[in-house]
Amino acid sequence: MLSNPVLNEAIWNFRSAYKKSKAPIWLKLQEMMEKPSSKAEVNLNKLSRFTEQGDIVIVPGKVLGTGTMNHKITLCAFSLSESAAKKIIDAGGKIFSIKEFVEKFPEGSKVKIVG
């Protein structure tokens, strides 16, 4: 296990979700989070470019507030800046913790990984 308890919990949530559903997305996210240098930093410009209205998105890293979000998305990220969270919510989006996200979308269907 890694020394970061928040990261360990995220990995555990993905592992648990994979064991329950066998959805490959959870195994892929678990493996991504276990790699020491794989925590992506994604700004809102990138999220806005690679998503559409109503998309369900997970970022296995940090979402930064650079740029704008001009459509509604459902987002889960390992970490999120305050400005990014505000812009996503102001655009009508929703933000979930990893645990909440896995519970809400247990099969991982229609979930996009950005990062």
Backbone as numpy.savetxt, mean C-alpha at the origin, in Angstrom:
# Nx Ny Nz CAx CAy CAz Cx Cy Cz
13.63 -12.58 11.75 12.80 -11.40 11.75 13.68 -10.15 11.75
13.11 -9.08 11.24 13.81 -7.81 11.19 13.62 -7.06 12.50
14.44 -6.04 12.73 14.41 -5.34 14.01 13.32 -4.26 14.08
12.65 -3.96 12.99 11.60 -2.95 12.97 10.25 -3.63 13.26
9.64 -3.36 14.43 8.40 -4.05 14.78 7.23 -3.71 13.86
7.19 -2.51 13.30 6.12 -2.14 12.37 6.27 -2.93 11.07
7.49 -3.06 10.61 7.76 -3.84 9.41 7.45 -5.31 9.66
7.85 -5.82 10.81 7.54 -7.22 11.15 6.04 -7.47 11.14
5.27 -6.52 11.67 3.81 -6.68 11.68 3.25 -6.68 10.26
3.77 -5.82 9.40 3.32 -5.78 8.01 3.60 -7.12 7.33
4.80 -7.63 7.51 5.17 -8.92 6.91 4.26 -10.02 7.45
4.01 -10.01 8.75 3.14 -11.01 9.36 1.73 -10.92 8.77
1.20 -9.71 8.58 -0.13 -9.54 8.00 -0.20 -10.11 6.58
0.84 -9.85 5.78 0.86 -10.39 4.42 0.97 -11.91 4.43
1.83 -12.44 5.30 2.00 -13.89 5.40 0.69 -14.55 5.81
0.02 -13.99 6.80 -1.24 -14.51 7.29 -2.31 -14.47 6.20
-2.37 -13.36 5.46 -3.35 -13.23 4.38 -3.09 -14.27 3.29
-1.81 -14.51 2.98 -1.48 -15.50 1.96 -1.88 -16.91 2.42
-1.63 -17.23 3.68 -2.00 -18.55 4.19 -3.50 -18.79 4.12
-4.28 -17.74 4.37 -5.74 -17.86 4.35 -6.30 -17.95 2.93
-5.80 -17.09 2.04 -6.43 -16.96 0.73 -5.66 -17.60 -0.42
-4.37 -17.83 -0.21 -3.46 -18.31 -1.27 -3.38 -17.33 -2.44
-3.78 -16.07 -2.21 -3.68 -15.04 -3.24 -2.21 -14.64 -3.40
-1.66 -14.80 -4.60 -0.23 -14.55 -4.82 0.22 -13.14 -4.48
-0.66 -12.17 -4.54 -0.27 -10.78 -4.25 0.28 -10.64 -2.84
-0.30 -11.37 -1.87 0.16 -11.24 -0.48 1.55 -11.84 -0.29
1.83 -12.94 -0.99 3.16 -13.55 -0.93 4.19 -12.60 -1.57
3.81 -12.02 -2.70 4.71 -11.09 -3.38 5.03 -9.88 -2.48
4.00 -9.34 -1.83 4.22 -8.19 -0.94 5.05 -8.57 0.27
4.82 -9.75 0.81 5.64 -10.23 1.94 7.11 -10.28 1.52
7.37 -10.87 0.37 8.75 -10.99 -0.11 9.37 -9.61 -0.38
8.58 -8.69 -0.92 9.08 -7.33 -1.19 9.46 -6.64 0.12
8.64 -6.79 1.13 8.89 -6.12 2.41 10.07 -6.74 3.16
10.37 -8.01 2.90 11.48 -8.68 3.58 12.84 -8.25 3.03
12.87 -7.73 1.82 14.12 -7.28 1.23 14.52 -5.95 1.85
15.76 -5.85 2.33 16.17 -4.64 3.05 16.13 -3.35 2.24
16.37 -3.42 0.95 16.47 -2.17 0.17 15.27 -1.98 -0.76
14.17 -2.65 -0.51 13.07 -2.60 -1.47 11.94 -1.64 -1.11
12.11 -0.83 -0.05 11.03 0.06 0.36 10.98 1.25 -0.59
10.00 1.26 -1.45 9.87 2.30 -2.47 9.43 3.62 -1.87
9.83 4.71 -2.49 9.29 6.02 -2.20 8.55 6.46 -3.45
7.25 6.70 -3.29 6.39 7.04 -4.42 5.74 8.38 -4.13
5.86 9.32 -5.07 5.19 10.60 -4.85 3.80 10.59 -5.49
2.99 11.58 -5.15 1.62 11.61 -5.66 1.56 11.74 -7.17
2.55 12.41 -7.77 2.56 12.49 -9.24 2.58 11.10 -9.87
3.41 10.23 -9.33 3.49 8.86 -9.86 2.19 8.11 -9.60
1.67 8.23 -8.38 0.40 7.55 -8.07 -0.70 8.03 -9.00
-0.76 9.31 -9.24 -1.79 9.87 -10.10 -1.65 9.37 -11.54
-0.41 9.25 -12.02 -0.15 8.77 -13.39 -0.50 7.30 -13.57
-0.22 6.48 -12.57 -0.38 5.04 -12.71 -1.69 4.49 -12.16
-2.59 5.37 -11.74 -3.88 4.91 -11.23 -5.01 5.65 -11.92
-6.20 5.09 -11.76 -7.40 5.71 -12.31 -8.43 5.83 -11.20
-9.47 6.56 -11.47 -10.58 6.75 -10.53 -11.04 5.40 -9.98
-11.07 5.29 -8.65 -11.59 4.09 -8.01 -10.60 2.95 -7.83
-9.37 3.11 -8.28 -8.38 2.03 -8.15 -8.10 1.72 -6.67
-7.74 0.47 -6.44 -7.34 -0.02 -5.12 -5.83 -0.26 -5.21
-5.06 0.46 -4.39 -3.61 0.52 -4.56 -2.89 0.23 -3.24
-1.79 -0.51 -3.35 -0.91 -0.70 -2.20 0.50 -0.30 -2.60
1.16 0.43 -1.71 2.55 0.87 -1.92 3.39 0.22 -0.83
4.31 -0.68 -1.20 5.16 -1.32 -0.19 6.34 -0.42 0.19
6.02 0.78 0.57 7.02 1.78 0.92 6.32 3.03 1.39
6.93 4.19 1.13 6.39 5.46 1.61 5.78 6.27 0.47
4.62 6.87 0.73 4.00 7.78 -0.22 4.32 9.20 0.23
4.90 9.96 -0.70 5.31 11.34 -0.43 4.30 12.31 -1.06
4.21 13.50 -0.53 3.19 14.46 -0.94 3.53 15.31 -2.15
4.61 15.05 -2.85 4.97 15.84 -4.02 3.98 15.58 -5.15
3.35 16.62 -5.64 2.41 16.49 -6.73 0.97 16.61 -6.26
0.07 16.21 -7.14 -1.35 16.31 -6.85 -2.04 14.97 -7.12
-3.16 14.79 -6.47 -4.01 13.63 -6.73 -5.34 14.19 -7.20
-5.70 13.88 -8.45 -6.92 14.46 -9.00 -8.04 13.45 -9.18
-7.90 12.28 -8.57 -8.99 11.31 -8.61 -8.97 10.48 -7.33
-10.07 9.81 -7.09 -10.26 9.04 -5.86 -9.63 7.66 -5.99
-8.83 7.29 -4.97 -8.28 5.93 -4.90 -8.44 5.40 -3.47
-8.34 4.11 -3.33 -8.24 3.46 -2.03 -6.79 3.06 -1.88
-6.15 3.53 -0.80 -4.71 3.36 -0.67 -4.31 2.69 0.63
-3.30 1.87 0.53 -2.60 1.31 1.68 -1.12 1.50 1.38
-0.38 1.96 2.39 1.05 2.14 2.22 1.74 1.82 3.54
2.98 1.38 3.45 3.74 1.10 4.66 3.93 2.39 5.46
4.11 3.51 4.75 4.29 4.80 5.40 3.70 5.87 4.49
3.28 6.98 5.09 2.57 8.00 4.34 2.86 9.36 4.97
3.28 10.33 4.14 3.49 11.67 4.68 2.14 12.33 4.96
2.15 13.29 5.87 0.90 14.00 6.20 0.34 14.72 5.00
1.20 15.33 4.20 0.70 16.07 3.03 0.10 15.12 1.99
0.69 13.96 1.82 0.13 12.98 0.88 -1.23 12.51 1.36
-1.34 12.20 2.64 -2.62 11.74 3.20 -3.69 12.80 3.00
-3.36 14.05 3.28 -4.35 15.12 3.13 -4.81 15.25 1.68
-3.89 15.21 0.74 -4.24 15.35 -0.67 -5.09 14.19 -1.16
-4.79 12.98 -0.69 -5.58 11.80 -1.10 -7.00 11.90 -0.54
-7.12 12.27 0.71 -8.44 12.42 1.33 -9.21 13.57 0.69
-8.54 14.68 0.41 -9.19 15.82 -0.24 -9.71 15.46 -1.63
-9.07 14.50 -2.29 -9.52 14.05 -3.61 -10.66 13.02 -3.50
-11.07 12.70 -2.27 -12.15 11.74 -2.07 -11.68 10.33 -1.81
-10.38 10.14 -1.68 -9.82 8.82 -1.47 -9.93 8.33 -0.05
-9.61 7.05 0.13 -9.60 6.42 1.44 -8.22 5.83 1.69
-7.82 5.83 2.96 -6.53 5.29 3.35 -6.74 4.23 4.42
-6.13 3.07 4.24 -6.24 1.96 5.18 -4.87 1.55 5.69
-4.81 1.07 6.93 -3.59 0.44 7.42 -3.44 -0.90 6.70
-2.28 -1.51 6.83 -2.06 -2.80 6.18 -3.03 -3.84 6.71
-3.22 -3.89 8.01 -4.14 -4.86 8.60 -5.57 -4.65 8.08
-6.03 -3.40 8.08 -7.38 -3.11 7.58 -7.52 -3.47 6.11
-6.49 -3.16 5.32 -6.50 -3.40 3.88 -6.61 -4.89 3.58
-5.81 -5.69 4.28 -5.83 -7.14 4.08 -7.20 -7.72 4.47
-7.78 -7.18 5.54 -9.10 -7.65 5.95 -10.18 -7.25 4.95
-10.09 -6.05 4.39 -11.09 -5.55 3.45 -10.98 -6.22 2.07
-9.76 -6.54 1.65 -9.54 -7.14 0.33 -8.78 -8.46 0.47
-9.35 -9.46 1.16 -8.61 -10.68 1.48 -8.13 -11.48 0.27
-8.82 -11.38 -0.83 -8.39 -12.13 -2.03 -7.38 -11.34 -2.86
-7.23 -10.07 -2.57 -6.26 -9.25 -3.30 -6.66 -8.95 -4.72
-7.90 -9.27 -5.07 -8.31 -9.04 -6.46 -8.49 -7.54 -6.71
-8.10 -7.12 -7.87 -8.17 -5.72 -8.33 -7.23 -4.79 -7.57
-6.32 -5.33 -6.77 -5.35 -4.51 -6.04 -4.12 -4.32 -6.93
-3.71 -3.06 -7.09 -2.51 -2.73 -7.85 -1.37 -2.44 -6.90
-0.19 -2.94 -7.22 1.02 -2.60 -6.47 1.72 -1.48 -7.23
1.99 -0.38 -6.54 2.74 0.72 -7.15 3.97 0.94 -6.29
5.12 0.93 -6.93 6.35 1.16 -6.17 7.49 0.50 -6.70
